[in-house]
Amino acid sequence: MASFGLKVIRGLFGAAERIAPRLSGRAAFELFCRTPSARRLTEGERRAIGRAAQFMTEARHHRLKTATGCVVAHEFRPERGREGAGTVLVVHGWRSRTEYMRALIEGFRSAGHRVVSLDFPGHGQSHGRRLNMVNAVDALRVAGEWFGPFAAVVGHSFGGAVAANAIAGSVKNIQPLAADSLVLIAAPSSLPAIFDDFSRLLNVGPRSQLAMADCVERLSGRPLREFTGDRQLAHAPVPTLVIHAPDDREVSRDHATRYANAGSHVKLYWADGLGHRRILADKRVVERAVGFVAEHREPALLH
């Protein structure tokens, strides 16, 4: 049953669709970009952060200036004696943070990689309450300037979609991110589909949705319809591994299939039974990701 607050919001958007759809669309877009409050962590999230506290002390922490603010990057050195495999950039999803990416980070460090993990705006140790595709891709741009080029970019959920957009150069005036390979874990592939789901949830009407799409185009320089994974990866033939659980309830398996249809440079691995979040801690998933990156490393990075 919908909460009272959600019912109120749905009612407001329903009324605004008839009276002021452009204003309603802009409001819906701002709500879409609003990040969760850092003060409202669940008990499970607090425990996970606590368990990773010692792990986080092993990193060097960098505050990087972006076009709209700054983000925090955590730099983990490779295990001693295994250096030289290149740098891997790891990016988390919505309502996530570097601590939750620990298994992947440790897997790549063990394989000799330096790992740089970003906290997106409004997440982890980065400040702000606004996150969208443009300021997220810009954060990856800055990380590339400081730490790139990358042996791979590895993204979970929203972070995977951001990684695909960054490598494809989907945002106007931001150059494509340089990486030898790409790993997408439980990643959505269609921004229009995400907007459709959001609009159904909040009762945002069709005219207001057009105004939301206008916000995307003004911000990114590209129409909303162009933000689909198959289109992006078809124009950016970087070796890509898509890892997805068929039982994922947050990002359906259709998104993985869409990515896989981009071309023969995209490989799809079904991680059965791991859902949307358990997939991050699975040893087989980590091994598959690390192995794929090793297979596609450029010799120039092996120094």
Contacts in CASP RR format, 6 or more apart in sequence:
PFRMAT RR
TARGET T0000
AUTHOR 0000-0000-0000
METHOD contacts of the structure
MODEL  1
MASFGLKVIRGLFGAAERIAPRLSGRAAFELFCRTPSARRLTEGERRAIG
RAAQFMTEARHHRLKTATGCVVAHEFRPERGREGAGTVLVVHGWRSRTEY
MRALIEGFRSAGHRVVSLDFPGHGQSHGRRLNMVNAVDALRVAGEWFGPF
AAVVGHSFGGAVAANAIAGSVKNIQPLAADSLVLIAAPSSLPAIFDDFSR
LLNVGPRSQLAMADCVERLSGRPLREFTGDRQLAHAPVPTLVIHAPDDRE
VSRDHATRYANAGSHVKLYWADGLGHRRILADKRVVERAVGFVAEHREPA
LLH
2 10 0 8 1.000
6 201 0 8 1.000
6 202 0 8 1.000
9 202 0 8 1.000
9 203 0 8 1.000
10 202 0 8 1.000
10 203 0 8 1.000
11 203 0 8 1.000
13 24 0 8 1.000
13 28 0 8 1.000
13 202 0 8 1.000
13 203 0 8 1.000
13 204 0 8 1.000
13 205 0 8 1.000
13 208 0 8 1.000
14 24 0 8 1.000
14 203 0 8 1.000
14 204 0 8 1.000
14 205 0 8 1.000
16 23 0 8 1.000
16 24 0 8 1.000
16 25 0 8 1.000
16 27 0 8 1.000
16 208 0 8 1.000
17 24 0 8 1.000
17 204 0 8 1.000
17 205 0 8 1.000
17 206 0 8 1.000
17 207 0 8 1.000
17 208 0 8 1.000
21 205 0 8 1.000
21 207 0 8 1.000
21 208 0 8 1.000
21 210 0 8 1.000
21 211 0 8 1.000
22 207 0 8 1.000
22 208 0 8 1.000
22 211 0 8 1.000
23 211 0 8 1.000
24 204 0 8 1.000
24 205 0 8 1.000
24 207 0 8 1.000
24 208 0 8 1.000
24 211 0 8 1.000
25 204 0 8 1.000
25 208 0 8 1.000
25 209 0 8 1.000
25 211 0 8 1.000
25 212 0 8 1.000
25 215 0 8 1.000
26 211 0 8 1.000
26 212 0 8 1.000
26 215 0 8 1.000
28 198 0 8 1.000
28 199 0 8 1.000
28 202 0 8 1.000
28 204 0 8 1.000
28 208 0 8 1.000
28 209 0 8 1.000
28 211 0 8 1.000
28 212 0 8 1.000
29 211 0 8 1.000
29 212 0 8 1.000
29 215 0 8 1.000
29 216 0 8 1.000
30 130 0 8 1.000
31 202 0 8 1.000
32 132 0 8 1.000
32 195 0 8 1.000
32 198 0 8 1.000
32 212 0 8 1.000
33 130 0 8 1.000
33 131 0 8 1.000
33 132 0 8 1.000
34 129 0 8 1.000
34 130 0 8 1.000
35 94 0 8 1.000
35 95 0 8 1.000
35 121 0 8 1.000
35 122 0 8 1.000
35 123 0 8 1.000
35 128 0 8 1.000
35 129 0 8 1.000
35 130 0 8 1.000
35 131 0 8 1.000
36 95 0 8 1.000
37 129 0 8 1.000
38 122 0 8 1.000
38 124 0 8 1.000
41 49 0 8 1.000
48 99 0 8 1.000
48 100 0 8 1.000
49 97 0 8 1.000
49 99 0 8 1.000
50 99 0 8 1.000
52 99 0 8 1.000
52 100 0 8 1.000
52 102 0 8 1.000
55 99 0 8 1.000
55 102 0 8 1.000
55 106 0 8 1.000
56 74 0 8 1.000
56 98 0 8 1.000
56 99 0 8 1.000
58 76 0 8 1.000
58 77 0 8 1.000
59 74 0 8 1.000
59 75 0 8 1.000
59 76 0 8 1.000
59 98 0 8 1.000
59 117 0 8 1.000
60 74 0 8 1.000
60 75 0 8 1.000
60 77 0 8 1.000
61 72 0 8 1.000
61 73 0 8 1.000
61 74 0 8 1.000
61 75 0 8 1.000
61 125 0 8 1.000
62 72 0 8 1.000
62 73 0 8 1.000
62 74 0 8 1.000
62 75 0 8 1.000
62 146 0 8 1.000
63 70 0 8 1.000
63 71 0 8 1.000
63 72 0 8 1.000
63 73 0 8 1.000
64 70 0 8 1.000
64 71 0 8 1.000
64 72 0 8 1.000
64 73 0 8 1.000
64 139 0 8 1.000
64 142 0 8 1.000
64 143 0 8 1.000
64 146 0 8 1.000
65 142 0 8 1.000
66 121 0 8 1.000
66 135 0 8 1.000
66 138 0 8 1.000
66 139 0 8 1.000
66 141 0 8 1.000
66 142 0 8 1.000
67 135 0 8 1.000
67 138 0 8 1.000
68 121 0 8 1.000
68 135 0 8 1.000
68 138 0 8 1.000
69 121 0 8 1.000
69 127 0 8 1.000
70 126 0 8 1.000
70 127 0 8 1.000
71 118 0 8 1.000
71 119 0 8 1.000
71 120 0 8 1.000
71 121 0 8 1.000
71 126 0 8 1.000
71 139 0 8 1.000
71 142 0 8 1.000
72 118 0 8 1.000
72 119 0 8 1.000
72 124 0 8 1.000
72 125 0 8 1.000
72 126 0 8 1.000
73 116 0 8 1.000
73 117 0 8 1.000
73 118 0 8 1.000
73 119 0 8 1.000
73 143 0 8 1.000
73 146 0 8 1.000
73 147 0 8 1.000
74 98 0 8 1.000
74 116 0 8 1.000
74 117 0 8 1.000
74 118 0 8 1.000
74 119 0 8 1.000
74 125 0 8 1.000
75 114 0 8 1.000
75 115 0 8 1.000
75 116 0 8 1.000
75 147 0 8 1.000
76 105 0 8 1.000
76 109 0 8 1.000
76 114 0 8 1.000
76 115 0 8 1.000
76 116 0 8 1.000
76 117 0 8 1.000
77 83 0 8 1.000
77 109 0 8 1.000
77 114 0 8 1.000
78 84 0 8 1.000
78 85 0 8 1.000
78 109 0 8 1.000
78 111 0 8 1.000
78 112 0 8 1.000
78 113 0 8 1.000
78 114 0 8 1.000
78 115 0 8 1.000
79 109 0 8 1.000
79 110 0 8 1.000
79 112 0 8 1.000
82 110 0 8 1.000
82 111 0 8 1.000
82 112 0 8 1.000
83 112 0 8 1.000
83 114 0 8 1.000
84 112 0 8 1.000
84 113 0 8 1.000
84 301 0 8 1.000
84 302 0 8 1.000
84 303 0 8 1.000
85 111 0 8 1.000
85 112 0 8 1.000
85 113 0 8 1.000
85 151 0 8 1.000
85 294 0 8 1.000
85 297 0 8 1.000
85 301 0 8 1.000
85 302 0 8 1.000
86 112 0 8 1.000
86 113 0 8 1.000
86 114 0 8 1.000
86 150 0 8 1.000
86 151 0 8 1.000
86 297 0 8 1.000
86 301 0 8 1.000
86 302 0 8 1.000
87 113 0 8 1.000
87 114 0 8 1.000
87 115 0 8 1.000
87 116 0 8 1.000
87 147 0 8 1.000
87 148 0 8 1.000
87 149 0 8 1.000
87 150 0 8 1.000
87 151 0 8 1.000
87 301 0 8 1.000
88 108 0 8 1.000
88 113 0 8 1.000
88 114 0 8 1.000
88 115 0 8 1.000
88 116 0 8 1.000
88 150 0 8 1.000
88 151 0 8 1.000
88 152 0 8 1.000
88 153 0 8 1.000
88 154 0 8 1.000
88 293 0 8 1.000
89 115 0 8 1.000
89 116 0 8 1.000
89 117 0 8 1.000
89 118 0 8 1.000
89 140 0 8 1.000
89 143 0 8 1.000
89 144 0 8 1.000
89 147 0 8 1.000
89 148 0 8 1.000
89 150 0 8 1.000
89 152 0 8 1.000
89 153 0 8 1.000
89 154 0 8 1.000
89 163 0 8 1.000
89 179 0 8 1.000
90 98 0 8 1.000
90 101 0 8 1.000
90 104 0 8 1.000
90 105 0 8 1.000
90 108 0 8 1.000
90 115 0 8 1.000
90 116 0 8 1.000
90 117 0 8 1.000
90 118 0 8 1.000
90 153 0 8 1.000
90 154 0 8 1.000
90 155 0 8 1.000
91 117 0 8 1.000
91 118 0 8 1.000
91 120 0 8 1.000
91 140 0 8 1.000
91 153 0 8 1.000
91 154 0 8 1.000
91 155 0 8 1.000
91 156 0 8 1.000
91 159 0 8 1.000
91 160 0 8 1.000
91 162 0 8 1.000
91 163 0 8 1.000
92 98 0 8 1.000
92 100 0 8 1.000
92 101 0 8 1.000
92 117 0 8 1.000
92 118 0 8 1.000
92 119 0 8 1.000
92 120 0 8 1.000
92 123 0 8 1.000
92 155 0 8 1.000
92 156 0 8 1.000
92 157 0 8 1.000
92 159 0 8 1.000
93 120 0 8 1.000
93 123 0 8 1.000
93 155 0 8 1.000
93 156 0 8 1.000
93 157 0 8 1.000
93 158 0 8 1.000
93 159 0 8 1.000
93 160 0 8 1.000
94 131 0 8 1.000
94 157 0 8 1.000
94 158 0 8 1.000
95 123 0 8 1.000
96 123 0 8 1.000
96 156 0 8 1.000
96 157 0 8 1.000
97 119 0 8 1.000
97 123 0 8 1.000
97 124 0 8 1.000
97 125 0 8 1.000
98 105 0 8 1.000
98 117 0 8 1.000
98 118 0 8 1.000
98 119 0 8 1.000
98 124 0 8 1.000
98 125 0 8 1.000
99 124 0 8 1.000
100 277 0 8 1.000
100 280 0 8 1.000
101 117 0 8 1.000
101 156 0 8 1.000
101 280 0 8 1.000
103 280 0 8 1.000
103 281 0 8 1.000
103 282 0 8 1.000
103 283 0 8 1.000
103 286 0 8 1.000
104 154 0 8 1.000
104 156 0 8 1.000
104 280 0 8 1.000
104 286 0 8 1.000
104 289 0 8 1.000
105 115 0 8 1.000
105 117 0 8 1.000
107 286 0 8 1.000
107 290 0 8 1.000
108 115 0 8 1.000
108 154 0 8 1.000
108 289 0 8 1.000
108 290 0 8 1.000
108 293 0 8 1.000
109 115 0 8 1.000
110 290 0 8 1.000
111 290 0 8 1.000
111 291 0 8 1.000
111 293 0 8 1.000
111 294 0 8 1.000
113 151 0 8 1.000
113 293 0 8 1.000
114 147 0 8 1.000
116 143 0 8 1.000
116 147 0 8 1.000
118 126 0 8 1.000
118 139 0 8 1.000
118 140 0 8 1.000
118 143 0 8 1.000
119 125 0 8 1.000
119 126 0 8 1.000
120 126 0 8 1.000
120 131 0 8 1.000
120 136 0 8 1.000
120 139 0 8 1.000
120 159 0 8 1.000
120 162 0 8 1.000
121 127 0 8 1.000
121 128 0 8 1.000
121 130 0 8 1.000
121 131 0 8 1.000
121 135 0 8 1.000
121 136 0 8 1.000
121 139 0 8 1.000
122 128 0 8 1.000
122 129 0 8 1.000
122 130 0 8 1.000
122 131 0 8 1.000
123 131 0 8 1.000
132 219 0 8 1.000
133 161 0 8 1.000
133 162 0 8 1.000
133 165 0 8 1.000
133 170 0 8 1.000
133 171 0 8 1.000
133 191 0 8 1.000
133 216 0 8 1.000
133 220 0 8 1.000
133 227 0 8 1.000
134 171 0 8 1.000
134 219 0 8 1.000
134 220 0 8 1.000
136 158 0 8 1.000
136 159 0 8 1.000
136 162 0 8 1.000
137 162 0 8 1.000
137 165 0 8 1.000
137 166 0 8 1.000
137 169 0 8 1.000
137 170 0 8 1.000
137 171 0 8 1.000
137 174 0 8 1.000
138 171 0 8 1.000
138 174 0 8 1.000
140 153 0 8 1.000
140 162 0 8 1.000
140 163 0 8 1.000
140 166 0 8 1.000
140 177 0 8 1.000
141 166 0 8 1.000
141 174 0 8 1.000
141 175 0 8 1.000
141 177 0 8 1.000
144 150 0 8 1.000
144 177 0 8 1.000
144 178 0 8 1.000
148 178 0 8 1.000
149 178 0 8 1.000
149 179 0 8 1.000
149 180 0 8 1.000
149 301 0 8 1.000
150 177 0 8 1.000
150 178 0 8 1.000
150 179 0 8 1.000
150 180 0 8 1.000
151 179 0 8 1.000
151 180 0 8 1.000
151 181 0 8 1.000
151 293 0 8 1.000
151 297 0 8 1.000
151 298 0 8 1.000
151 301 0 8 1.000
152 179 0 8 1.000
152 180 0 8 1.000
152 181 0 8 1.000
152 182 0 8 1.000
152 183 0 8 1.000
152 293 0 8 1.000
152 296 0 8 1.000
153 163 0 8 1.000
153 166 0 8 1.000
153 167 0 8 1.000
153 177 0 8 1.000
153 179 0 8 1.000
153 181 0 8 1.000
153 182 0 8 1.000
153 183 0 8 1.000
154 163 0 8 1.000
154 182 0 8 1.000
154 183 0 8 1.000
154 185 0 8 1.000
154 289 0 8 1.000
154 293 0 8 1.000
155 162 0 8 1.000
155 163 0 8 1.000
155 183 0 8 1.000
155 184 0 8 1.000
155 185 0 8 1.000
155 187 0 8 1.000
156 185 0 8 1.000
156 186 0 8 1.000
156 187 0 8 1.000
156 279 0 8 1.000
156 280 0 8 1.000
157 185 0 8 1.000
157 186 0 8 1.000
157 187 0 8 1.000
157 188 0 8 1.000
157 250 0 8 1.000
157 251 0 8 1.000
157 276 0 8 1.000
158 187 0 8 1.000
158 188 0 8 1.000
159 187 0 8 1.000
160 184 0 8 1.000
160 185 0 8 1.000
160 187 0 8 1.000
161 184 0 8 1.000
161 187 0 8 1.000
161 188 0 8 1.000
161 189 0 8 1.000
161 191 0 8 1.000
161 229 0 8 1.000
163 177 0 8 1.000
163 182 0 8 1.000
163 184 0 8 1.000
163 187 0 8 1.000
164 182 0 8 1.000
164 184 0 8 1.000
164 187 0 8 1.000
164 189 0 8 1.000
164 229 0 8 1.000
164 232 0 8 1.000
164 233 0 8 1.000
164 236 0 8 1.000
164 240 0 8 1.000
164 259 0 8 1.000
165 171 0 8 1.000
165 227 0 8 1.000
165 232 0 8 1.000
166 174 0 8 1.000
166 176 0 8 1.000
166 177 0 8 1.000
167 176 0 8 1.000
167 177 0 8 1.000
167 179 0 8 1.000
167 182 0 8 1.000
167 232 0 8 1.000
167 236 0 8 1.000
167 238 0 8 1.000
168 176 0 8 1.000
168 229 0 8 1.000
168 232 0 8 1.000
168 233 0 8 1.000
168 235 0 8 1.000
168 236 0 8 1.000
169 175 0 8 1.000
169 176 0 8 1.000
169 177 0 8 1.000
169 232 0 8 1.000
169 236 0 8 1.000
170 220 0 8 1.000
170 222 0 8 1.000
170 226 0 8 1.000
170 227 0 8 1.000
170 232 0 8 1.000
171 220 0 8 1.000
171 221 0 8 1.000
171 222 0 8 1.000
172 220 0 8 1.000
172 221 0 8 1.000
172 222 0 8 1.000
173 221 0 8 1.000
176 236 0 8 1.000
179 238 0 8 1.000
180 238 0 8 1.000
180 239 0 8 1.000
180 293 0 8 1.000
180 296 0 8 1.000
180 297 0 8 1.000
180 298 0 8 1.000
180 301 0 8 1.000
181 238 0 8 1.000
181 239 0 8 1.000
181 240 0 8 1.000
181 241 0 8 1.000
181 292 0 8 1.000
181 293 0 8 1.000
181 296 0 8 1.000
181 297 0 8 1.000
182 238 0 8 1.000
182 239 0 8 1.000
182 240 0 8 1.000
182 241 0 8 1.000
183 240 0 8 1.000
183 241 0 8 1.000
183 243 0 8 1.000
183 289 0 8 1.000
183 292 0 8 1.000
183 293 0 8 1.000
184 240 0 8 1.000
184 241 0 8 1.000
184 242 0 8 1.000
184 243 0 8 1.000
184 259 0 8 1.000
185 243 0 8 1.000
185 244 0 8 1.000
185 279 0 8 1.000
185 280 0 8 1.000
185 285 0 8 1.000
185 289 0 8 1.000
186 243 0 8 1.000
186 244 0 8 1.000
186 245 0 8 1.000
186 248 0 8 1.000
186 250 0 8 1.000
186 251 0 8 1.000
186 275 0 8 1.000
186 276 0 8 1.000
186 279 0 8 1.000
187 242 0 8 1.000
187 244 0 8 1.000
187 251 0 8 1.000
187 255 0 8 1.000
187 256 0 8 1.000
187 259 0 8 1.000
188 194 0 8 1.000
188 251 0 8 1.000
188 255 0 8 1.000
189 228 0 8 1.000
189 229 0 8 1.000
189 230 0 8 1.000
189 255 0 8 1.000
189 256 0 8 1.000
189 258 0 8 1.000
189 259 0 8 1.000
190 227 0 8 1.000
190 228 0 8 1.000
190 229 0 8 1.000
190 255 0 8 1.000
190 258 0 8 1.000
191 216 0 8 1.000
191 224 0 8 1.000
191 227 0 8 1.000
191 228 0 8 1.000
192 224 0 8 1.000
192 225 0 8 1.000
192 227 0 8 1.000
192 228 0 8 1.000
193 255 0 8 1.000
195 209 0 8 1.000
195 212 0 8 1.000
195 213 0 8 1.000
195 224 0 8 1.000
196 209 0 8 1.000
198 204 0 8 1.000
199 205 0 8 1.000
199 208 0 8 1.000
199 209 0 8 1.000
199 212 0 8 1.000
204 212 0 8 1.000
212 224 0 8 1.000
213 223 0 8 1.000
213 224 0 8 1.000
216 222 0 8 1.000
216 223 0 8 1.000
216 224 0 8 1.000
216 227 0 8 1.000
217 223 0 8 1.000
217 224 0 8 1.000
220 227 0 8 1.000
228 258 0 8 1.000
229 258 0 8 1.000
229 259 0 8 1.000
229 262 0 8 1.000
230 258 0 8 1.000
230 259 0 8 1.000
230 261 0 8 1.000
230 262 0 8 1.000
231 262 0 8 1.000
232 262 0 8 1.000
233 240 0 8 1.000
233 259 0 8 1.000
233 262 0 8 1.000
233 263 0 8 1.000
233 265 0 8 1.000
233 266 0 8 1.000
234 262 0 8 1.000
234 263 0 8 1.000
237 263 0 8 1.000
237 265 0 8 1.000
238 265 0 8 1.000
239 265 0 8 1.000
239 267 0 8 1.000
239 292 0 8 1.000
239 296 0 8 1.000
240 259 0 8 1.000
240 262 0 8 1.000
240 265 0 8 1.000
240 266 0 8 1.000
240 267 0 8 1.000
241 266 0 8 1.000
241 267 0 8 1.000
241 269 0 8 1.000
241 288 0 8 1.000
241 289 0 8 1.000
241 292 0 8 1.000
242 256 0 8 1.000
242 259 0 8 1.000
242 260 0 8 1.000
242 266 0 8 1.000
242 267 0 8 1.000
242 268 0 8 1.000
242 269 0 8 1.000
243 269 0 8 1.000
243 271 0 8 1.000
243 279 0 8 1.000
243 285 0 8 1.000
243 288 0 8 1.000
243 289 0 8 1.000
244 251 0 8 1.000
244 253 0 8 1.000
244 255 0 8 1.000
244 256 0 8 1.000
244 268 0 8 1.000
244 269 0 8 1.000
244 270 0 8 1.000
244 271 0 8 1.000
245 253 0 8 1.000
245 270 0 8 1.000
245 271 0 8 1.000
245 272 0 8 1.000
245 273 0 8 1.000
245 274 0 8 1.000
245 275 0 8 1.000
245 276 0 8 1.000
245 279 0 8 1.000
246 253 0 8 1.000
246 270 0 8 1.000
246 272 0 8 1.000
246 273 0 8 1.000
247 272 0 8 1.000
247 273 0 8 1.000
247 274 0 8 1.000
247 275 0 8 1.000
248 275 0 8 1.000
248 276 0 8 1.000
248 279 0 8 1.000
249 275 0 8 1.000
249 276 0 8 1.000
250 276 0 8 1.000
251 276 0 8 1.000
253 270 0 8 1.000
256 268 0 8 1.000
256 270 0 8 1.000
257 268 0 8 1.000
259 266 0 8 1.000
259 268 0 8 1.000
260 266 0 8 1.000
260 267 0 8 1.000
260 268 0 8 1.000
267 292 0 8 1.000
269 288 0 8 1.000
271 279 0 8 1.000
271 282 0 8 1.000
271 284 0 8 1.000
271 285 0 8 1.000
274 282 0 8 1.000
274 285 0 8 1.000
279 285 0 8 1.000
END
